[in-house]
Amino acid sequence: MGMKALLLDSWTTQTVSSVYSQNQVLSKEVYLVSRLDTPAAFAGDDGDEDGDGGSAKKTSHMKAICFLRPTDTNANFLARELTNPRFAEYHIFFSGIVSTGLLRLIAEADENELVKQVQQFYGDFLPVNEDLATLNCHHTIAMTAAAGTARATDYAQLYDRNRQGIESLLLALKRQPKTIRYQASSVWSQQMARDIQQKIQSDQTFHFRCPNTLLLILDRMDDPVTPLLSQWTYQAMVHELLGINNNRVLLKGAPNVPKDLEEVVLSSYQDAFFRQNRFANFGELGEAIQKLLKDYQKSTQTHSAENINTIEQMQNFMEKYPELRSQSHTVSKHVEIFGELARLVQICSLMDVSQFEQELACSDDHSLHFRELLDKLANPAVKIPDKLRLGLLYALRYEQTGNVSKIKGEMRKGGVPDELIVLVDAVLRYAGAMIRGPGLYGVGNNVMKKVTKSIMSSVQGVSNVYAQHVPLLMETIQAVAKGKLKNDVYPVVLGKSQMDELPDEIIIFMVGGVTYEEAAKVNEFNKGKVKVFLCGSTIHNSTSFLEELKALAFY
C-alpha cells in the first residue's frame, strides 16, 4: 500500500502498543501514528484547534488506516475527518460489531468517496499472554455489586463495554460456544450469560465450525482471597510490587535507576526473556538473570574491538552491533527490575508476611492465626498496606467464627487509618460467606483435599510455603474438565447441563478482574489436553483490588 498513517482512538492505541513495538510498526511502512479522538488531530495550519476555522493539514500522498472501537463518539470523529480529509484514502477497521447507523453516518460524511473499505477486525480486548486477555475496565466490582438493584442503571455503559468485549473475544477466536454456563451467586453473570446467548443465536456472525467450546462467565466475588495475596512469580510479582500498565513498568523513583530505564516495556510478545521466565518463581528468576548476564558478557567479549583484526571481522561486528545493543537493554532492564523487587521484598518483610498470608488462605486454625495476626498488626516492620490485607484475609476466613471487631481495633492501633479499616466491612458485603458461592474455603470432604495439598507442599520443598494457595478458579476448571461442574452452582443457559462429551476448550470471562496468579495456573493447566483461555474485566494486583473495594465502602 506504500506510505501509511495509522489513526487510532484511546483504546486501540493500547491494543496496538501491547502487541507491536515502534520498529515493528515502522516495518509496515507506517510513518505516522495519530489519535483520531484528540483536538490536535483536527488543528489547522493557522493554529485553529476546533477544526472549524482552519483547514486541516493535508498529507494527500499517504493512505490512512483507521483502527477504532465502533462507538458513536468515534463515528463522529471519523465523520469530521472525512468531511475535511487529510489523506488520499481511508481504510477503516473496527474492533467490534458495527451498527447500521454507524455505517450510515460514515457513508453520508464520505462525500469525496475516499473510504476504500470498512471491516470488522475484532480486537476489543488487550492480549497479554497467549492464553490471557483483559478488557482493561475498572470499577466493575461496584457494577456487579449493583446488579439487580436500582443502581444498576448507573453502570449500563460499563455493562455494555464488558458485553462487547466478550463478543469481540469470541469472534477473534472464531468460537461459537456449544455451552454457556454462569456463576449462580452473581446476578450480573446470569444476565451477561443470557445476553451473550441471545446474541449468538440471533447473529450469523457467530456461526463457526469450531471445537466443543464452553463459555463460563464468573464473578470475582466468589474468590476475593486471590487478589489479596503476595505473589512470587515474575509477571505477578512485578504487577504486585511495581505495577504493569499496558505492558509498561515504572521504575522512576527506585534507587540508582538510569534515566533510560525509568519506564520499561515488559511484554511477552516483544521480550523473549520475559516470555520464557514470566512464570518462574523468585529464586528461579535470579538464576535466569545470572545466566542472561553471563551470556551477554560472553557475547561482548567475542565481539569486542580487541578481537577485530580483519575487514570481515569489522563487517561481522557491525552486523551484530544492533543485536548487541538490544541485548544490552534487555539485560539492564531485567537486572534493574529484579534488583528493585529484591529491595522491596526486604524492606517490606514480604517473606514473613507472605507466609502468614498463605496460612490464612489455606488452613483453618483460629487460635494460632489470631495470635500471629495480633503480632503482625503490632509490628512496625510490617507496612500499613500489608496489615490491611492481613486483616481482610482474617475477616474473610473467620467472618462467622472469629473476632473481626477486635481485629479492626488492633488494625487501628497498628496505624491502619479508618478510611482503610472500613474496607473490612466492604469486602464482607461484597464477598462474605452469605454472598459468595460455596467452595472458597471448602466444605465437608474438601477438608481432606486441603490436608493432602498441605502435605504435598511440605514434600515438594520449603519454597512452596509461599505458593500453597490454589485459586478457586482452578478447582472450577478441574471440575469442568472432569464433567463434575455442579448445575446448581454453575447453571446452563445454552447447551445441556450434562454434556454428551467433555469440552475441548474452556473460555472463561471473570467480571471484577483476574490475577496473574490465576493466569500462571491456567498456563500450567494448558499443558494438558483441555485448553483454557482466560479473560477478565481487568488484571488486579492487591492495590487495584482494594481501590475498587473503596467504591463499596460507603454504600
RODO-2510 file (C-alpha; in nm, 4 decimals, decimal comma):
residues 555
     n   res          X          Y          Z
     1     m     0,0000     0,0000     0,0000
     2     g     0,3001     0,2350     0,0314
     3     m     0,3341     0,5034     0,2989
     4     k     0,0584     0,4887     0,5559
     5     a    -0,0770     0,6736     0,8568
     6     l    -0,2326     0,4817     1,1443
     7     l    -0,5289     0,6579     1,3090
     8     l    -0,6322     0,5203     1,6489
     9     d    -0,8506     0,6052     1,9466
    10     s    -0,7532     0,5929     2,3147
    11     w    -0,8455     0,2242     2,3414
    12     t    -0,6966     0,0884     2,0192
    13     t    -0,3746     0,2783     2,0945
    14     q    -0,3378     0,0488     2,3957
    15     t    -0,4171    -0,2582     2,1855
    16     v    -0,1608    -0,1819     1,9156
    17     s     0,1122    -0,0864     2,1642
    18     s     0,0538    -0,4138     2,3507
    19     v     0,1468    -0,6312     2,0543
    20     y     0,3715    -0,4150     1,8325
    21     s     0,6915    -0,2274     1,9024
    22     q     0,7648     0,1023     1,7295
    23     n     1,0140    -0,0696     1,4981
    24     q     0,7547    -0,3294     1,4005
    25     v     0,5047    -0,0568     1,3162
    26     l     0,7674     0,1222     1,1040
    27     s     0,8445    -0,2026     0,9209
    28     k     0,4861    -0,1934     0,7877
    29     e     0,5597     0,1446     0,6238
    30     v     0,3560     0,3299     0,8841
    31     y     0,5231     0,6706     0,9154
    32     l     0,2578     0,8497     1,1182
    33     v     0,0627     0,7263     1,4196
    34     s    -0,2042     0,9661     1,5406
    35     r    -0,5017     0,9743     1,7741
    36     l    -0,8241     1,0473     1,5887
    37     d    -1,0095     1,1398     1,9078
    38     t    -0,7997     1,4429     2,0091
    39     p    -0,8482     1,8085     1,9137
    40     a    -0,4897     1,8192     1,7814
    41     a    -0,5906     1,5754     1,5082
    42     f    -0,8058     1,8483     1,3573
    43     a    -0,5851     2,1504     1,4228
    44     g    -0,5408     2,3704     1,1168
    45     d    -0,2221     2,5241     0,9859
    46     d    -0,3210     2,8521     1,1461
    47     g    -0,3341     2,7026     1,4930
    48     d    -0,7126     2,6665     1,4983
    49     e    -0,7757     2,3674     1,7250
    50     d    -1,1524     2,3476     1,6953
    51     g    -1,1343     2,2240     1,3383
    52     d    -1,3880     2,4835     1,2210
    53     g    -1,1878     2,7918     1,1289
    54     g    -0,8731     2,6341     0,9873
    55     s    -0,8190     2,3865     0,7087
    56     a    -0,6742     2,0541     0,8222
    57     k    -0,3149     1,9887     0,7300
    58     k    -0,3128     1,7718     0,4190
    59     t    -0,0846     1,4719     0,3689
    60     s    -0,2519     1,3585     0,0489
    61     h     0,0331     1,1287    -0,0549
    62     m    -0,0409     0,8972     0,2417
    63     k    -0,3176     0,6473     0,2973
    64     a    -0,4908     0,6267     0,6346
    65     i    -0,5520     0,3028     0,8207
    66     c    -0,8143     0,3637     1,0898
    67     f    -0,8450     0,1140     1,3749
    68     l    -1,1210     0,2226     1,6115
    69     r    -1,3809     0,0994     1,8562
    70     p    -1,7301     0,1100     1,6956
    71     t    -1,8693     0,3842     1,9207
    72     d    -2,0884     0,6837     1,8383
    73     t    -1,8101     0,9141     1,9579
    74     n    -1,5570     0,7597     1,7211
    75     a    -1,8109     0,7690     1,4373
    76     n    -1,8483     1,1439     1,4876
    77     f    -1,4698     1,1928     1,4889
    78     l    -1,4417     0,9844     1,1728
    79     a    -1,7195     1,1791     1,0022
    80     r    -1,5376     1,5001     1,0895
    81     e    -1,2148     1,3621     0,9417
    82     l    -1,3899     1,2581     0,6194
    83     t    -1,5609     1,5950     0,5842
    84     n    -1,2199     1,7659     0,5845
    85     p    -0,9887     1,4822     0,4751
    86     r    -0,6146     1,4888     0,5331
    87     f    -0,5256     1,1690     0,3485
    88     a    -0,5585     1,0267     0,0000
    89     e    -0,7803     0,7377     0,1039
    90     y    -0,9155     0,5674     0,4146
    91     h    -0,9233     0,2000     0,5132
    92     i    -1,1399     0,1618     0,8223
    93     f    -1,1235    -0,1289     1,0648
    94     f    -1,3500    -0,1505     1,3693
    95     s    -1,2587    -0,3606     1,6730
    96     g    -1,6118    -0,4923     1,7228
    97     i    -1,9541    -0,5315     1,5646
    98     v    -2,0608    -0,2206     1,3693
    99     s    -2,4197    -0,0965     1,3728
   100     t    -2,6011     0,0063     1,0536
   101     g    -2,6489     0,3558     1,1959
   102     l    -2,2740     0,3997     1,2351
   103     l    -2,2133     0,2843     0,8776
   104     r    -2,4763     0,5265     0,7510
   105     l    -2,3088     0,8180     0,9301
   106     i    -1,9719     0,7349     0,7711
   107     a    -2,1254     0,6946     0,4256
   108     e    -2,3007     1,0320     0,4463
   109     a    -1,9777     1,2039     0,5560
   110     d    -1,7701     1,0473     0,2768
   111     e    -1,8690     1,2947     0,0059
   112     n    -1,5284     1,2649    -0,1613
   113     e    -1,5557     0,8837    -0,1757
   114     l    -1,2204     0,8320    -0,0081
   115     v    -1,3252     0,5326     0,2042
   116     k    -1,1982     0,2225     0,0254
   117     q    -1,3053    -0,0403     0,2763
   118     v    -1,4802    -0,0860     0,6109
   119     q    -1,4155    -0,4066     0,8012
   120     q    -1,4822    -0,5563     1,1411
   121     f    -1,1397    -0,6559     1,2740
   122     y    -1,2197    -0,7991     1,6148
   123     g    -0,9851    -0,6791     1,8846
   124     d    -1,1921    -0,5142     2,1564
   125     f    -0,9591    -0,6500     2,4253
   126     l    -0,5922    -0,6377     2,5212
   127     p    -0,3931    -0,9584     2,4616
   128     v    -0,1476    -1,0129     2,7476
   129     n    -0,0311    -1,3735     2,7188
   130     e    -0,1195    -1,6408     2,4649
   131     d    -0,3997    -1,7583     2,6932
   132     l    -0,4795    -1,4342     2,8780
   133     a    -0,6586    -1,1127     2,7812
   134     t    -0,8115    -0,8166     2,9610
   135     l    -1,0702    -0,5503     2,8797
   136     n    -0,8842    -0,3009     3,0984
   137     c    -1,2183    -0,1924     3,2510
   138     h    -1,2220    -0,0536     3,6034
   139     h    -1,4980    -0,0149     3,8662
   140     t    -1,6552    -0,3476     3,7692
   141     i    -1,6709    -0,4618     4,1328
   142     a    -1,9127    -0,1769     4,2060
   143     m    -2,1016    -0,2693     3,8885
   144     t    -2,1531    -0,6311     3,9938
   145     a    -2,2472    -0,5285     4,3482
   146     a    -2,5150    -0,3017     4,1985
   147     a    -2,6558    -0,5709     3,9677
   148     g    -3,0225    -0,6373     4,0347
   149     t    -3,0653    -0,3105     4,2251
   150     a    -3,1807     0,0412     4,1316
   151     r    -2,8130     0,1417     4,0984
   152     a    -2,7586    -0,0985     3,8052
   153     t    -2,8564     0,1712     3,5533
   154     d    -2,5557     0,3780     3,6660
   155     y    -2,3327     0,1099     3,5152
   156     a    -2,5243     0,0408     3,1916
   157     q    -2,2430     0,1771     2,9722
   158     l    -1,9814    -0,0280     3,1586
   159     y    -2,2020    -0,3378     3,1284
   160     d    -2,2229    -0,2863     2,7505
   161     r    -1,8452    -0,2443     2,7319
   162     n    -1,7938    -0,5827     2,9014
   163     r    -2,0542    -0,7473     2,6781
   164     q    -1,8900    -0,6072     2,3647
   165     g    -1,5526    -0,7277     2,4889
   166     i    -1,6784    -1,0848     2,5335
   167     e    -1,8408    -1,0802     2,1892
   168     s    -1,5210    -0,9480     2,0284
   169     l    -1,3146    -1,2143     2,2041
   170     l    -1,5383    -1,4946     2,0748
   171     l    -1,5266    -1,3518     1,7220
   172     a    -1,1492    -1,3043     1,7311
   173     l    -1,1053    -1,6654     1,8408
   174     k    -1,3720    -1,7744     1,5879
   175     r    -1,5646    -1,9584     1,8531
   176     q    -1,9346    -2,0342     1,8835
   177     p    -1,9735    -2,1850     2,2317
   178     k    -2,1693    -2,5081     2,2383
   179     t    -2,2425    -2,4476     2,6061
   180     i    -2,2710    -2,1320     2,8170
   181     r    -2,2699    -2,1506     3,1963
   182     y    -2,2552    -1,8855     3,4647
   183     q    -2,1903    -1,8388     3,8353
   184     a    -2,5229    -1,8721     4,0189
   185     s    -2,4215    -1,6434     4,3074
   186     s    -2,3816    -1,3493     4,0660
   187     v    -2,6847    -1,1654     3,9245
   188     w    -2,4503    -0,9926     3,6791
   189     s    -2,3117    -1,3220     3,5459
   190     q    -2,6592    -1,4597     3,4861
   191     q    -2,7691    -1,1516     3,2920
   192     m    -2,4496    -1,1482     3,0852
   193     a    -2,4769    -1,5192     3,0036
   194     r    -2,8325    -1,4693     2,8765
   195     d    -2,7368    -1,1655     2,6683
   196     i    -2,4434    -1,3496     2,5072
   197     q    -2,6689    -1,6498     2,4406
   198     q    -2,9247    -1,4304     2,2612
   199     k    -2,6534    -1,2583     2,0565
   200     i    -2,5000    -1,5870     1,9441
   201     q    -2,8354    -1,7340     1,8467
   202     s    -2,9547    -1,4234     1,6584
   203     d    -2,6357    -1,3139     1,4799
   204     q    -2,4994    -1,5182     1,1884
   205     t    -2,1531    -1,3668     1,2513
   206     f    -2,1020    -1,6152     1,5362
   207     h    -2,1661    -1,9285     1,3324
   208     f    -1,8305    -2,1057     1,3187
   209     r    -1,7249    -2,4649     1,2837
   210     c    -1,5072    -2,4973     1,5918
   211     p    -1,4094    -2,7321     1,8757
   212     n    -1,6544    -2,8193     2,1533
   213     t    -1,6238    -2,4940     2,3488
   214     l    -1,7653    -2,3971     2,6868
   215     l    -1,8061    -2,0288     2,7744
   216     l    -1,8039    -1,9882     3,1518
   217     i    -1,8924    -1,6470     3,2974
   218     l    -1,7661    -1,5925     3,6517
   219     d    -1,7627    -1,3147     3,9105
   220     r    -1,4666    -1,2116     4,1256
   221     m    -1,6927    -1,2116     4,4334
   222     d    -1,6627    -1,5892     4,4699
   223     d    -1,2879    -1,5561     4,5332
   224     p    -1,1791    -1,2277     4,6949
   225     v    -0,8767    -1,4009     4,8502
   226     t    -0,6542    -1,4459     4,5434
   227     p    -0,6148    -1,0707     4,4652
   228     l    -0,5114    -1,0039     4,8273
   229     l    -0,2109    -1,2379     4,8319
   230     s     0,1553    -1,1517     4,7730
   231     q     0,2932    -1,3034     4,4537
   232     w     0,6213    -1,4853     4,3805
   233     t     0,6247    -1,5477     4,0048
   234     y     0,7933    -1,2874     3,7835
   235     q     0,4928    -1,1422     3,5983
   236     a     0,2668    -1,1471     3,9048
   237     m     0,5371    -1,0125     4,1346
   238     v     0,6160    -0,7171     3,9096
   239     h     0,2459    -0,6311     3,8900
   240     e     0,2031    -0,6569     4,2673
   241     l     0,5093    -0,4544     4,3702
   242     l     0,5648    -0,2203     4,0744
   243     g     0,2508    -0,2375     3,8620
   244     i     0,2156    -0,3318     3,4954
   245     n     0,0081    -0,0839     3,2976
   246     n    -0,0356    -0,1621     2,9270
   247     n     0,2886    -0,3645     2,9386
   248     r     0,4788    -0,0736     3,0909
   249     v     0,6554    -0,0755     3,4268
   250     l     0,7603     0,2418     3,6070
   251     l     1,0959     0,2253     3,7854
   252     k     1,1165     0,6010     3,8349
   253     g     1,1973     0,6750     4,1971
   254     a     1,3786     0,3469     4,2564
   255     p     1,7365     0,3954     4,3846
   256     n     2,0100     0,4399     4,1196
   257     v     1,7915     0,3602     3,8200
   258     p     1,9332     0,5087     3,4961
   259     k     1,7111     0,7647     3,3238
   260     d     1,6572     0,5471     3,0164
   261     l     1,5183     0,2679     3,2404
   262     e     1,2736     0,4761     3,4424
   263     e     0,9937     0,3333     3,2266
   264     v     1,0385    -0,0039     3,0571
   265     v     0,8265    -0,2346     2,8432
   266     l     0,7572    -0,5811     2,9813
   267     s     0,5718    -0,7682     2,7092
   268     s     0,5503    -1,1400     2,6439
   269     y     0,5152    -1,0551     2,2717
   270     q     0,8256    -0,8368     2,2479
   271     d     1,0670    -0,9740     2,5103
   272     a     1,1877    -1,3328     2,4692
   273     f     1,3478    -1,3479     2,8161
   274     f     1,0299    -1,2281     2,9836
   275     r     0,8198    -1,4707     2,7797
   276     q     1,0368    -1,7624     2,8924
   277     n     1,0547    -1,6605     3,2595
   278     r     0,7245    -1,4826     3,3357
   279     f     0,6009    -1,7807     3,5412
   280     a     0,9348    -1,8502     3,7139
   281     n     0,9434    -1,8099     4,0908
   282     f     1,1717    -1,5563     4,2569
   283     g     1,4595    -1,7992     4,3089
   284     e     1,4442    -1,9368     3,9545
   285     l     1,4289    -1,5825     3,8212
   286     g     1,7528    -1,4870     3,9971
   287     e     1,9310    -1,7826     3,8372
   288     a     1,7870    -1,7000     3,4924
   289     i     1,9034    -1,3372     3,5146
   290     q     2,2532    -1,4502     3,6183
   291     k     2,2670    -1,6721     3,3097
   292     l     2,1364    -1,3865     3,0919
   293     l     2,4138    -1,1607     3,2232
   294     k     2,6851    -1,4215     3,1675
   295     d     2,5666    -1,4876     2,8106
   296     y     2,5758    -1,1151     2,7386
   297     q     2,9269    -1,0810     2,8814
   298     k     3,0422    -1,3700     2,6641
   299     s     2,8905    -1,2063     2,3533
   300     t     3,0533    -0,8705     2,4197
   301     q     3,3938    -1,0332     2,4731
   302     t     3,3630    -1,2253     2,1467
   303     h     3,2758    -0,9104     1,9515
   304     s     3,4964    -0,6646     2,1367
   305     a     3,7200    -0,4187     1,9484
   306     e     4,0295    -0,6091     2,0661
   307     n     3,9197    -0,9109     1,8623
   308     i     3,8642    -0,7181     1,5380
   309     n     4,1659    -0,7650     1,3101
   310     t     4,0214    -0,8089     0,9612
   311     i     3,7648    -0,6426     0,7360
   312     e     3,5437    -0,9489     0,7644
   313     q     3,5507    -0,9210     1,1453
   314     m     3,4632    -0,5494     1,1178
   315     q     3,1669    -0,6310     0,8946
   316     n     3,0573    -0,9042     1,1290
   317     f     3,0779    -0,6667     1,4258
   318     m     2,8648    -0,4033     1,2508
   319     e     2,6050    -0,6659     1,1632
   320     k     2,5932    -0,7794     1,5253
   321     y     2,6017    -0,4301     1,6771
   322     p     2,2221    -0,3626     1,6737
   323     e     2,1630    -0,7043     1,8271
   324     l     2,4222    -0,6353     2,0990
   325     r     2,2617    -0,3006     2,1803
   326     s     1,9202    -0,4640     2,2058
   327     q     2,0662    -0,7397     2,4235
   328     s     2,2323    -0,4800     2,6444
   329     h     1,8994    -0,3049     2,7030
   330     t     1,7256    -0,6344     2,7804
   331     v     1,9916    -0,7334     3,0338
   332     s     1,9910    -0,3902     3,2011
   333     k     1,6116    -0,3840     3,2169
   334     h     1,5720    -0,7212     3,3871
   335     v     1,8636    -0,6637     3,6232
   336     e     1,7087    -0,3332     3,7365
   337     i     1,3614    -0,4860     3,7791
   338     f     1,4977    -0,7829     3,9740
   339     g     1,7063    -0,5548     4,1946
   340     e     1,4070    -0,3384     4,2787
   341     l     1,1903    -0,6442     4,3516
   342     a     1,4576    -0,7791     4,5873
   343     r     1,4830    -0,4416     4,7631
   344     l     1,1064    -0,4204     4,8171
   345     v     1,0869    -0,7795     4,9416
   346     q     1,3466    -0,6975     5,2047
   347     i     1,2226    -0,3596     5,3273
   348     c     0,8588    -0,4774     5,3408
   349     s     0,9415    -0,8077     5,5202
   350     l     0,7405    -0,9761     5,2470
   351     m     0,8660    -1,3285     5,3032
   352     d     0,7378    -1,3269     5,6595
   353     v     0,4114    -1,1551     5,5634
   354     s     0,3543    -1,3799     5,2621
   355     q     0,3989    -1,6989     5,4615
   356     f     0,1275    -1,5864     5,7040
   357     e    -0,0993    -1,4828     5,4164
   358     q    -0,0696    -1,8326     5,2744
   359     e    -0,1578    -1,9852     5,6102
   360     l    -0,4678    -1,7646     5,6386
   361     a    -0,5715    -1,8586     5,2866
   362     c    -0,5032    -2,2328     5,3062
   363     s    -0,5561    -2,3556     5,6640
   364     d    -0,8091    -2,3187     5,9460
   365     d    -0,6546    -2,2634     6,2910
   366     h    -0,8206    -1,9653     6,4524
   367     s    -0,6311    -1,9630     6,7806
   368     l    -0,2888    -1,9683     6,6105
   369     h    -0,3885    -1,7254     6,3360
   370     f    -0,5446    -1,4788     6,5816
   371     r    -0,2274    -1,4604     6,7911
   372     e     0,0008    -1,4262     6,4918
   373     l    -0,2189    -1,1604     6,3356
   374     l    -0,2069    -0,9532     6,6560
   375     d     0,1742    -0,9776     6,6434
   376     k     0,1828    -0,8650     6,2799
   377     l    -0,0522    -0,5719     6,3418
   378     a     0,1646    -0,4510     6,6304
   379     n     0,4914    -0,4940     6,4365
   380     p     0,6225    -0,1603     6,2976
   381     a     0,8272    -0,3510     6,0368
   382     v     0,5033    -0,4631     5,8658
   383     k     0,3791    -0,1956     5,6263
   384     i     0,0282    -0,0486     5,6528
   385     p    -0,0986    -0,1977     5,3212
   386     d     0,0164    -0,5420     5,4372
   387     k    -0,1578    -0,5015     5,7745
   388     l    -0,4756    -0,4133     5,5855
   389     r    -0,4512    -0,7194     5,3614
   390     l    -0,3909    -0,9493     5,6590
   391     g    -0,6940    -0,8035     5,8350
   392     l    -0,9094    -0,8612     5,5273
   393     l    -0,7872    -1,2199     5,4866
   394     y    -0,8679    -1,2894     5,8526
   395     a    -1,2158    -1,1361     5,8192
   396     l    -1,2968    -1,3420     5,5100
   397     r    -1,1922    -1,6713     5,6724
   398     y    -1,3211    -1,6131     6,0245
   399     e    -1,6181    -1,3871     5,9500
   400     q    -1,8579    -1,6185     6,1358
   401     t    -1,6289    -1,7736     6,3966
   402     g    -1,3656    -1,5089     6,4741
   403     n    -1,3483    -1,1701     6,6417
   404     v    -1,3496    -0,9303     6,3459
   405     s    -1,4394    -0,6324     6,5664
   406     k    -1,1323    -0,6920     6,7841
   407     i    -0,9091    -0,7161     6,4773
   408     k    -1,0400    -0,3855     6,3406
   409     g    -0,9467    -0,2232     6,6714
   410     e    -0,5977    -0,3720     6,6573
   411     m    -0,5569    -0,2578     6,2973
   412     r    -0,6321     0,0956     6,4137
   413     k    -0,3730     0,0670     6,6924
   414     g    -0,1240    -0,0641     6,4363
   415     g    -0,1567     0,2509     6,2278
   416     v    -0,4151     0,1490     5,9677
   417     p    -0,6301     0,4596     5,9042
   418     d    -1,0085     0,4463     5,9489
   419     e    -1,0709     0,5060     5,5777
   420     l    -0,8946     0,1743     5,5098
   421     i    -1,0397    -0,0173     5,8042
   422     v    -1,3876     0,0325     5,6547
   423     l    -1,2755    -0,1980     5,3734
   424     v    -1,3153    -0,4899     5,6155
   425     d    -1,6912    -0,4373     5,6172
   426     a    -1,6873    -0,3562     5,2448
   427     v    -1,5209    -0,6850     5,1469
   428     l    -1,7680    -0,8806     5,3607
   429     r    -2,0626    -0,7024     5,1965
   430     y    -1,9105    -0,7749     4,8572
   431     a    -1,7946    -1,1342     4,9069
   432     g    -1,8841    -1,2515     5,2566
   433     a    -1,9990    -1,6040     5,3368
   434     m    -2,3656    -1,5167     5,2770
   435     i    -2,2916    -1,3556     4,9381
   436     r    -2,0339    -1,5702     4,7588
   437     g    -2,0931    -1,9194     4,6311
   438     p    -1,9606    -2,2335     4,8014
   439     g    -1,6069    -2,3607     4,7635
   440     l    -1,3721    -2,0791     4,8634
   441     y    -1,2580    -2,2474     5,1846
   442     g    -1,4067    -2,5908     5,1172
   443     v    -1,6801    -2,7797     5,2938
   444     g    -1,7181    -3,1404     5,4035
   445     n    -1,4864    -3,3742     5,2164
   446     n    -1,2849    -3,0798     5,0817
   447     v    -1,1047    -3,0749     5,4175
   448     m    -0,9146    -3,3913     5,3250
   449     k    -0,8266    -3,2365     4,9888
   450     k    -0,6712    -2,9359     5,1613
   451     v    -0,4786    -3,1582     5,4050
   452     t    -0,3395    -3,3507     5,1075
   453     k    -0,2428    -3,0226     4,9391
   454     s    -0,0593    -2,9122     5,2547
   455     i     0,1320    -3,2405     5,2745
   456     m     0,2325    -3,2120     4,9079
   457     s     0,3626    -2,8586     4,9670
   458     s     0,5786    -2,9855     5,2524
   459     v     0,7135    -3,2744     5,0469
   460     q     0,7947    -3,0565     4,7443
   461     g     1,0114    -2,8126     4,9366
   462     v     1,0289    -2,5130     5,1638
   463     s     0,9919    -2,2655     4,8764
   464     n     0,6334    -2,3823     4,8318
   465     v     0,5224    -2,2318     5,1629
   466     y     0,4864    -1,9142     4,9547
   467     a     0,2830    -2,0915     4,6854
   468     q     0,0464    -2,3220     4,8758
   469     h    -0,2602    -2,1317     4,7630
   470     v    -0,4541    -2,2585     4,4630
   471     p    -0,7182    -2,0152     4,3319
   472     l    -1,0806    -2,1293     4,3367
   473     l    -1,0763    -2,0839     3,9591
   474     m    -0,8555    -2,3913     3,9214
   475     e    -1,0950    -2,6142     4,1172
   476     t    -1,3705    -2,4905     3,8861
   477     i    -1,1630    -2,5669     3,5757
   478     q    -1,0767    -2,9139     3,7054
   479     a    -1,4475    -2,9802     3,7673
   480     v    -1,5297    -2,8771     3,4096
   481     a    -1,2546    -3,0962     3,2659
   482     k    -1,3888    -3,3967     3,4605
   483     g    -1,7549    -3,3257     3,3827
   484     k    -1,8319    -3,2633     3,7505
   485     l    -1,9350    -2,8971     3,7479
   486     k    -2,2456    -2,8669     3,9663
   487     n    -2,5571    -2,7421     3,7880
   488     d    -2,6940    -2,5558     4,0895
   489     v    -2,3668    -2,3634     4,1361
   490     y    -2,2991    -2,3087     3,7631
   491     p    -2,6325    -2,3228     3,5747
   492     v    -2,6622    -2,3592     3,1977
   493     v    -2,8246    -2,1070     2,9620
   494     l    -2,7107    -2,2689     2,6360
   495     g    -2,6478    -2,6372     2,5743
   496     k    -2,7065    -2,9319     2,8043
   497     s    -2,6368    -2,9484     3,1763
   498     q    -2,4801    -3,2907     3,1250
   499     m    -2,2728    -3,2633     2,8090
   500     d    -2,2551    -3,5567     2,5700
   501     e    -1,8802    -3,5062     2,5643
   502     l    -1,6349    -3,3071     2,7708
   503     p    -1,5326    -2,9709     2,6239
   504     d    -1,2151    -2,9454     2,4182
   505     e    -1,1625    -2,5917     2,5423
   506     i    -1,2972    -2,3509     2,8018
   507     i    -1,3262    -1,9750     2,7535
   508     i    -1,3558    -1,8047     3,0905
   509     f    -1,4591    -1,4455     3,1447
   510     m    -1,4361    -1,3121     3,5003
   511     v    -1,6063    -0,9837     3,5723
   512     g    -1,4358    -0,7941     3,8518
   513     g    -1,0938    -0,8894     3,7199
   514     v    -0,8476    -1,1792     3,7120
   515     t    -0,4961    -1,2052     3,8558
   516     y    -0,1569    -1,3102     3,7239
   517     e    -0,1561    -1,5946     3,9784
   518     e    -0,4620    -1,7373     3,8047
   519     a    -0,3007    -1,6765     3,4654
   520     a     0,0092    -1,8742     3,5708
   521     k    -0,2059    -2,1646     3,6913
   522     v    -0,4080    -2,1613     3,3681
   523     n    -0,0879    -2,1658     3,1626
   524     e     0,0302    -2,4706     3,3559
   525     f    -0,3098    -2,6405     3,3094
   526     n    -0,2901    -2,5778     2,9344
   527     k    -0,0052    -2,8254     2,9050
   528     g    -0,2759    -3,0913     2,9277
   529     k    -0,5472    -3,1927     2,6818
   530     v    -0,8222    -2,9403     2,7617
   531     k    -0,7292    -2,5798     2,6767
   532     v    -0,8385    -2,2720     2,8703
   533     f    -0,8462    -1,9101     2,7571
   534     l    -0,8834    -1,6613     3,0426
   535     c    -1,0138    -1,3065     3,0129
   536     g    -1,1183    -1,0564     3,2778
   537     s    -1,2540    -0,7053     3,3108
   538     t    -0,9069    -0,6100     3,4331
   539     i    -0,5941    -0,7699     3,5821
   540     h    -0,5740    -0,6984     3,9529
   541     n    -0,2952    -0,6627     4,2000
   542     s    -0,3871    -0,6042     4,5647
   543     t    -0,3720    -0,2259     4,5215
   544     s    -0,6175    -0,2112     4,2303
   545     f    -0,8493    -0,4614     4,4010
   546     l    -0,8599    -0,2515     4,7179
   547     e    -0,9163     0,0645     4,5134
   548     e    -1,2264    -0,0919     4,3598
   549     l    -1,3465    -0,2073     4,7011
   550     k    -1,3358     0,1536     4,8209
   551     a    -1,6316     0,2285     4,5950
   552     l    -1,8373    -0,0094     4,8122
   553     a    -1,7172     0,1249     5,1466
   554     f    -1,9921     0,3841     5,1812
   555     y    -2,2839     0,2026     5,0184
***
